[in-house]
């Protein structure tokens, strides 16, 4: 009898242990969900979009097991009023089976979108059956209702004070910047007010640095040709690094000698020799503007050949 009781007790203990182990395993599996980091909605992460215009989305995703897909949904709120019922959904499957992924996307906000405040929902589906949902804020504007809408009306590049690029065309398709050539540029934006700052950068493509907003600039990987800012502009109008008052230019066109030891960064120029910044190859001439009053960003770029 005692032996039988011992056997039964051992059996119950084994069953209980197995049950606890299974519960622990199930709990571990339930806890294994994807993670997400470095979410950006809109250029400069301003959580704003414009109907019919390009929209920037970025997120760093890590799966618990492997990614099945990544989705975004733009959903209207019950507490808001809209001109019509509208929603939008995108599913990206190209990240399937990856453990980690940088989801960096640009897509147009559809023309039929309704202006207003939305929930922007990011969903990461994992192949282990779990999923992660993150809700962010997004404001969608009609183009005419954006507080500021920077657009480049002048975008020129000079080589040794002669036009190399203007009005969307190169004057000499074979020209290449060489050591001791003089680089200069005028960039004029329309439709800005309040406070803002503009960086004009040269970036060697070998550096694999592609900032999309002022806040993303890694200054160790760029050559600053010019920095210029505006403050307390009451009405939307022009902003240029070579401003014109209707009679005269009120600021000289900055110049940068190719191969120079220092760039034009302010308040402290960077040491280009120490950074080994000048090498042959393709460079990106990149204009980045941030309106700090309204957190609106602008960028435009051009590829330039260098033979150093």
Secondary structure, DSSP 8 states (H G I E B T S, - for coil): -HHHHHHHHHHHHHHHHHHHHHHHHHHHHHH---EEEEEEESGGG--EEETTSEEEEEEEEE-SS-EEEEEEEEEE-TTS--SS---EEEEE-TTTT-SEEEEEEEEE--TT---EEEEEEEEEEETTS-EEEEEEEEEEE-GGG-S---EEEEEEEEETTEEEEETTEES-TT--B-TT-EEEEEEEEEEEEEEEEEEEEEEEGGG----SSGGG--GGG-EEEEEEEEEEEEEEEEEESS-B-SSSBSS----EETT-SB---SSS--BTTTTT---SEEEEEEEEEEETTTTEEEEEEEEEEE--
